[in-house]
Amino acid sequence: MFIDYAAITHPGKVRKNNEDAYLLSALDGEEPIINGPARALKVGDPGLLVAVADGMGGAAAGEVASREGLAAVSLFLFGHWGRLAPGRAREADLVRALETAVEKASDAVLRYSDDDRTARGMGSTLTAAVIWNGFAFVAQIGDSRAYLLRQGVLHQITEDQTLVNDLVAQGSLTREQARTHPQRNMITQALGSPQPLRVVLTRLTLRRGDRLLCCSDGLHGEVSDARLQNVLSQQFSPKRTLEMLVEDALAHGGRDNITGVILTLNDPSLPLPTEGEAPELIRPGAQQAGPGLWGRFRGLFRGGNS
């Protein structure tokens, strides 16, 4: 499978440091691309990993958290998924490997924080997807997001793990109120938490022509879903599409670091969608964070740079 992609990260207009990071890597032993230049990707049997992380913690700690988290995810998947012989890999193996990779990433961030006093309390969001066998398997921690554009319609694949999103689920806030709530950036889960993670996994069936966007809240927090849909639907190259979205985020204030990765899935091996076909989202054995979970984490992770 061939995938066209682009990735971009920008510090924004307010923050001095860029604590966001992204990663792309074919899971076949090739060198991962971490905040590096774009190149053509041919996805073999092990699949493709794409991930976005938004670090927090002050000074340089957030930068360390996001990169440590991404490195740990990729290293684990290389060792426990990418080495499986073609034909032996099963979906259950990938689900288990992806969930464990996120847990290992959280442990790595926590160990670094424990070893370095200046990094105490650091953490990171993580939105990671493995493209394999005609599916995208998405793992979610925090409030970075994954979106899918299909036939001109934008679908949000992930759910923010935030205080305000829990309040919306409880009926205490509307979606409109949540967008401007003063605690809208308080996340309920992060890599580096001393509490056990509940990794939310989603399986998404892919179709030819789909566009997958993974981004930090510096992008989706400044650019409306309607605008995201409009720009993604214009079928510019992935690079130009991301440039336009970053320009929009900066025009709306650029108050946070801005990161996005776009995959355009035009490979003929994928089936075409039927007219009006919406993405099928399945959560295979994921432990989902229920309403009220935020109380366990309140005060541990604030939106600062997340």
C-alpha positions as CSV (number, residue, x, y, z in Angstrom):
1,M,0.0,0.0,0.0
2,F,1.2,3.5,-0.9
3,I,0.2,6.4,1.3
4,D,0.6,10.1,0.6
5,Y,1.3,12.1,3.7
6,A,2.5,15.3,5.2
7,A,3.3,16.4,8.7
8,I,3.9,19.8,10.3
9,T,4.6,21.2,13.7
10,H,4.7,24.9,14.6
11,P,5.3,26.6,17.9
12,G,2.4,29.0,17.4
13,K,2.4,32.7,18.2
14,V,2.5,32.7,22.0
15,R,4.6,29.8,23.4
16,K,8.4,29.9,23.3
17,N,8.9,26.1,23.2
18,N,7.3,23.6,20.9
19,E,6.3,20.7,23.2
20,D,4.4,18.9,20.4
21,A,5.9,16.1,18.4
22,Y,4.8,13.7,15.7
23,L,6.0,10.4,14.4
24,L,5.5,8.3,11.2
25,S,7.1,5.0,10.6
26,A,6.5,1.9,8.5
27,L,6.7,-1.0,11.0
28,D,9.2,-2.9,9.0
29,G,12.4,-1.9,10.7
30,E,13.0,1.3,8.9
31,E,14.1,4.3,10.8
32,P,11.1,6.2,12.3
33,I,10.4,9.8,11.2
34,I,10.2,11.9,14.4
35,N,9.6,15.6,13.5
36,G,11.6,14.9,10.3
37,P,11.1,15.7,6.6
38,A,8.4,14.0,4.5
39,R,9.1,11.2,2.1
40,A,7.1,8.7,0.2
41,L,5.9,5.8,2.3
42,K,5.3,2.2,1.1
43,V,3.4,0.3,3.7
44,G,4.3,-3.4,3.9
45,D,2.7,-6.2,5.9
46,P,3.6,-4.9,9.3
47,G,1.7,-1.6,8.6
48,L,2.3,2.1,9.3
49,L,2.4,3.9,12.7
50,V,1.4,7.6,12.9
51,A,1.2,9.5,16.1
52,V,0.9,13.0,17.5
53,A,1.9,13.9,21.1
54,D,1.4,17.2,23.0
55,G,3.7,17.5,26.0
56,M,3.3,19.5,29.2
57,G,5.3,20.2,32.3
58,G,7.1,23.5,31.9
59,A,10.6,24.5,30.7
60,A,11.8,21.7,28.4
61,A,10.0,18.9,30.2
62,G,7.0,18.9,27.8
63,E,9.3,18.5,24.9
64,V,10.9,15.5,26.5
65,A,7.6,13.9,27.5
66,S,6.2,14.0,24.0
67,R,9.3,12.6,22.4
68,E,10.0,10.0,25.0
69,G,6.4,8.8,24.6
70,L,6.6,8.5,20.9
71,A,10.0,6.8,21.0
72,A,8.7,4.2,23.5
73,V,5.6,3.5,21.4
74,S,7.6,2.9,18.2
75,L,10.2,0.8,19.9
76,F,7.7,-1.5,21.5
77,L,5.7,-2.0,18.3
78,F,8.9,-2.7,16.3
79,G,9.9,-5.4,18.8
80,H,6.5,-7.0,19.4
81,W,4.5,-6.4,16.2
82,G,6.8,-5.5,13.3
83,R,8.8,-8.7,13.7
84,L,5.9,-11.1,13.3
85,A,6.2,-13.1,10.1
86,P,3.7,-12.1,7.4
87,G,0.6,-14.2,7.6
88,R,1.0,-14.9,11.3
89,A,-0.2,-11.5,12.6
90,R,-3.7,-11.4,14.0
91,E,-5.9,-8.4,14.8
92,A,-5.9,-9.5,18.5
93,D,-2.1,-9.4,18.5
94,L,-2.1,-5.8,17.2
95,V,-4.7,-4.6,19.6
96,R,-2.8,-6.1,22.5
97,A,0.5,-4.7,21.2
98,L,-0.8,-1.2,20.7
99,E,-2.4,-1.0,24.1
100,T,0.7,-2.3,25.8
101,A,2.8,0.2,23.7
102,V,0.9,3.1,25.1
103,E,1.2,1.8,28.7
104,K,5.0,1.3,28.1
105,A,5.2,4.9,26.8
106,S,3.5,6.2,29.9
107,D,5.9,4.2,32.1
108,A,8.8,5.7,30.2
109,V,7.6,9.3,30.7
110,L,7.0,8.6,34.4
111,R,10.4,7.1,34.9
112,Y,12.1,10.1,33.3
113,S,10.0,12.4,35.5
114,D,11.0,10.5,38.7
115,D,14.7,10.6,37.7
116,D,14.9,14.3,37.0
117,R,13.6,16.7,39.5
118,T,13.2,19.5,36.9
119,A,10.8,17.2,35.0
120,R,8.5,16.3,37.9
121,G,4.9,16.2,36.8
122,M,5.5,16.2,33.1
123,G,3.1,14.3,30.8
124,S,1.9,14.1,27.3
125,T,-1.2,13.4,25.3
126,L,-1.0,10.7,22.6
127,T,-3.1,9.9,19.6
128,A,-1.6,7.0,17.7
129,A,-2.9,5.0,14.7
130,V,-1.6,1.8,13.1
131,I,-2.7,1.4,9.5
132,W,-2.8,-2.4,8.8
133,N,-4.8,-4.8,6.7
134,G,-7.3,-2.2,5.5
135,F,-8.0,-0.8,9.0
136,A,-6.8,2.0,11.2
137,F,-6.4,1.0,14.8
138,V,-6.4,4.2,16.9
139,A,-5.2,4.6,20.5
140,Q,-6.2,7.7,22.5
141,I,-4.8,9.4,25.6
142,G,-5.7,13.0,26.3
143,D,-7.1,15.6,23.9
144,S,-5.2,15.3,20.7
145,R,-7.5,14.0,18.0
146,A,-8.0,11.8,15.0
147,Y,-10.4,12.8,12.3
148,L,-11.5,11.0,9.1
149,L,-12.7,12.7,6.0
150,R,-14.8,10.4,3.8
151,Q,-16.7,11.6,0.7
152,G,-16.5,15.2,1.9
153,V,-17.8,14.5,5.4
154,L,-15.6,14.9,8.5
155,H,-15.9,12.4,11.3
156,Q,-14.2,12.8,14.7
157,I,-12.7,9.4,15.5
158,T,-11.5,10.0,19.0
159,E,-13.2,11.5,22.1
160,D,-11.3,14.0,24.2
161,Q,-10.4,12.8,27.6
162,T,-11.0,16.1,29.4
163,L,-13.0,17.4,32.3
164,V,-15.4,19.4,30.0
165,N,-16.0,16.4,27.7
166,D,-17.0,14.4,30.8
167,L,-19.3,17.2,31.8
168,V,-20.8,17.2,28.3
169,A,-21.4,13.5,28.5
170,Q,-23.1,14.0,31.8
171,G,-25.4,16.7,30.4
172,S,-23.9,19.5,32.6
173,L,-22.4,21.4,29.6
174,T,-23.3,21.8,25.9
175,R,-20.7,21.4,23.2
176,E,-20.9,25.1,22.6
177,Q,-20.2,25.9,26.3
178,A,-17.4,23.4,26.3
179,R,-15.5,25.2,23.6
180,T,-15.0,28.3,25.7
181,H,-15.0,26.8,29.2
182,P,-12.0,28.0,31.3
183,Q,-11.0,24.4,32.1
184,R,-11.5,23.1,28.6
185,N,-7.8,22.1,28.5
186,M,-7.8,20.1,31.7
187,I,-7.2,16.5,30.5
188,T,-8.1,13.5,32.6
189,Q,-5.5,11.1,31.3
190,A,-1.9,11.6,30.1
191,L,1.3,9.6,29.5
192,G,3.3,9.9,32.7
193,S,0.3,9.6,35.0
194,P,1.0,7.7,38.3
195,Q,-2.5,6.3,37.9
196,P,-3.2,3.3,35.7
197,L,-4.2,4.3,32.1
198,R,-7.4,3.4,30.4
199,V,-6.4,3.3,26.7
200,V,-9.3,3.8,24.4
201,L,-8.8,1.8,21.2
202,T,-10.9,2.2,18.1
203,R,-10.9,0.2,14.9
204,L,-11.8,2.0,11.7
205,T,-12.5,0.4,8.4
206,L,-10.6,2.3,5.6
207,R,-11.9,3.1,2.2
208,R,-10.1,4.4,-0.9
209,G,-10.1,8.2,-0.9
210,D,-10.2,8.5,2.9
211,R,-8.1,11.2,4.5
212,L,-6.9,10.7,8.1
213,L,-5.9,13.7,10.2
214,C,-4.2,13.4,13.6
215,C,-3.6,16.7,15.3
216,S,-2.9,18.4,18.6
217,D,-5.4,20.8,20.3
218,G,-3.3,23.7,19.0
219,L,-5.0,22.9,15.7
220,H,-8.4,21.6,16.5
221,G,-8.8,24.1,19.3
222,E,-8.4,27.1,16.9
223,V,-9.9,25.7,13.7
224,S,-13.6,24.7,13.7
225,D,-14.7,21.3,12.5
226,A,-16.6,23.0,9.7
227,R,-13.4,24.7,8.5
228,L,-11.4,21.4,8.9
229,Q,-14.0,19.7,6.7
230,N,-13.9,22.5,4.1
231,V,-10.1,22.5,3.8
232,L,-9.7,18.7,3.8
233,S,-12.4,18.4,1.1
234,Q,-10.6,20.7,-1.3
235,Q,-8.2,17.9,-2.3
236,F,-5.0,19.9,-2.2
237,S,-1.9,18.0,-1.5
238,P,-1.5,16.9,2.1
239,K,1.4,19.4,2.5
240,R,-0.7,22.3,1.2
241,T,-3.7,21.2,3.2
242,L,-1.7,21.3,6.4
243,E,-0.2,24.6,5.6
244,M,-3.6,26.1,5.1
245,L,-4.8,24.7,8.4
246,V,-1.8,26.0,10.3
247,E,-2.4,29.5,8.7
248,D,-5.9,29.3,10.0
249,A,-4.8,28.3,13.5
250,L,-2.3,31.2,13.6
251,A,-4.9,33.7,12.3
252,H,-7.2,32.7,15.2
253,G,-4.6,33.4,17.8
254,G,-2.0,30.5,17.6
255,R,-2.2,30.3,21.4
256,D,-0.7,26.8,21.5
257,N,1.8,24.6,19.6
258,I,0.2,23.4,16.4
259,T,0.8,19.9,15.0
260,G,-0.9,17.8,12.3
261,V,-0.3,14.7,10.2
262,I,-2.5,13.9,7.2
263,L,-2.6,10.6,5.4
264,T,-4.3,10.3,2.0
265,L,-5.4,6.8,1.3
266,N,-5.8,6.5,-2.5
267,D,-4.2,3.1,-2.8
268,P,-6.2,0.9,-5.3
269,S,-6.0,-2.1,-2.9
270,L,-8.6,-0.3,-0.7
271,P,-12.3,-0.7,-1.7
272,L,-14.2,2.3,-2.8
273,P,-16.9,3.5,-0.3
274,T,-20.5,3.1,-1.1
275,E,-22.6,6.2,-1.5
276,G,-23.0,8.0,1.8
277,E,-21.0,5.2,3.7
278,A,-20.0,6.4,7.2
279,P,-17.0,5.0,8.9
280,E,-17.5,1.9,11.0
281,L,-16.0,2.5,14.4
282,I,-15.5,-0.5,16.7
283,R,-13.7,-0.5,20.1
284,P,-12.1,-3.9,20.4
285,G,-11.8,-4.7,24.1
286,A,-10.8,-1.1,25.0
287,Q,-11.3,0.1,28.6
288,Q,-13.1,3.4,28.2
289,A,-12.9,6.2,30.7
290,G,-16.4,6.8,32.1
291,P,-17.9,10.0,33.5
292,G,-16.4,11.1,36.7
293,L,-12.9,9.6,36.1
294,W,-11.5,13.1,35.9
295,G,-11.9,13.5,39.6
296,R,-9.0,11.0,40.2
297,F,-6.7,13.2,38.1
298,R,-7.9,16.7,38.9
299,G,-5.0,19.0,39.5
300,L,-2.5,16.6,38.1
301,F,-2.6,17.7,34.5
302,R,-3.6,21.1,33.4
303,G,-4.0,22.5,29.9
304,G,-0.9,24.7,30.2
305,N,0.6,23.5,27.0
306,S,-1.6,20.6,26.2
